[in-house]
Amino acid sequence: MKPRILILVVLVCVLSGCKTQSAMTAGATNCRTISVDIVKSRYSREGSTTVWCAKCKNKLYHCVSNPDHSRVECKEAGPDICE
């Protein structure tokens, strides 16, 4: 993708209120967005955008959001949940 197009896509996303799973996890866990890693899990393999696993500060989180991503909840989880 050309740099100008990429910048335009990012700008449109930011202005329209797009939320990434990393940003939503950061808001729900008091982590910095840059410190959040989305974990490959059965949820990502199934293409879920409302349930995912993430890691921050050596803790694993199971996160859930409603379909419009206006509410997010992340709880510390064991590895068995995020396999």
C-alpha positions as CSV (number, residue, x, y, z in Angstrom):
1,M,0.0,0.0,0.0
2,K,1.3,3.4,-0.9
3,P,2.3,5.6,2.1
4,R,-0.3,8.3,1.3
5,I,-3.1,5.8,1.1
6,L,-2.0,4.2,4.4
7,I,-2.0,7.6,6.1
8,L,-5.4,8.3,4.7
9,V,-6.8,5.0,5.9
10,V,-5.4,5.5,9.4
11,L,-6.7,9.1,9.5
12,V,-10.2,8.0,8.5
13,C,-10.2,5.2,11.1
14,V,-9.1,7.6,13.8
15,L,-11.6,10.2,12.9
16,S,-14.5,7.7,12.6
17,G,-13.8,6.2,16.0
18,C,-12.3,2.9,14.9
19,K,-10.9,1.0,17.9
20,T,-8.3,-1.7,17.6
21,Q,-8.3,-4.6,19.9
22,S,-5.0,-3.3,21.3
23,A,-6.4,0.1,22.1
24,M,-9.6,-1.5,23.7
25,T,-7.4,-3.8,25.8
26,A,-5.2,-1.0,26.9
27,G,-8.3,1.0,28.1
28,A,-9.7,-2.0,30.0
29,T,-6.4,-3.0,31.7
30,N,-4.5,0.2,32.4
31,C,-1.8,-0.9,30.0
32,R,-0.3,1.3,27.3
33,T,-1.5,0.4,23.8
34,I,2.1,-0.1,22.7
35,S,2.6,-2.7,25.5
36,V,-0.4,-4.8,24.4
37,D,0.1,-7.9,22.3
38,I,-2.9,-9.6,20.8
39,V,-2.5,-13.4,21.3
40,K,-3.2,-15.9,18.5
41,S,-6.0,-17.9,20.0
42,R,-9.1,-19.8,18.9
43,Y,-11.0,-16.5,18.8
44,S,-8.6,-15.0,16.2
45,R,-8.7,-18.2,14.2
46,E,-12.5,-18.0,14.2
47,G,-12.4,-14.4,13.1
48,S,-14.0,-13.0,16.3
49,T,-13.9,-9.2,16.7
50,T,-15.8,-9.2,20.0
51,V,-13.7,-11.8,22.0
52,W,-10.0,-12.0,22.0
53,C,-6.9,-12.7,24.2
54,A,-4.1,-10.3,24.9
55,K,-0.9,-10.1,26.9
56,C,0.4,-7.1,28.8
57,K,3.0,-6.9,31.6
58,N,3.4,-10.7,31.5
59,K,-0.3,-11.1,32.3
60,L,-2.8,-12.9,29.9
61,Y,-6.2,-11.3,29.5
62,H,-9.5,-12.6,28.1
63,C,-11.4,-9.6,26.6
64,V,-15.0,-9.2,25.5
65,S,-16.7,-6.3,23.8
66,N,-20.2,-5.7,22.6
67,P,-20.6,-5.6,18.7
68,D,-20.2,-1.8,18.4
69,H,-17.1,-1.9,20.8
70,S,-18.6,0.8,23.1
71,R,-18.1,-1.5,26.1
72,V,-15.0,-3.7,26.8
73,E,-14.2,-5.9,29.7
74,C,-10.9,-7.7,30.1
75,K,-10.1,-10.2,32.9
76,E,-6.9,-12.0,33.8
77,A,-7.0,-15.5,32.3
78,G,-5.2,-18.7,32.4
79,P,-3.5,-20.2,29.3
80,D,-6.3,-22.8,28.9
81,I,-8.8,-20.1,28.0
82,C,-6.6,-18.6,25.3
83,E,-5.5,-21.7,23.5
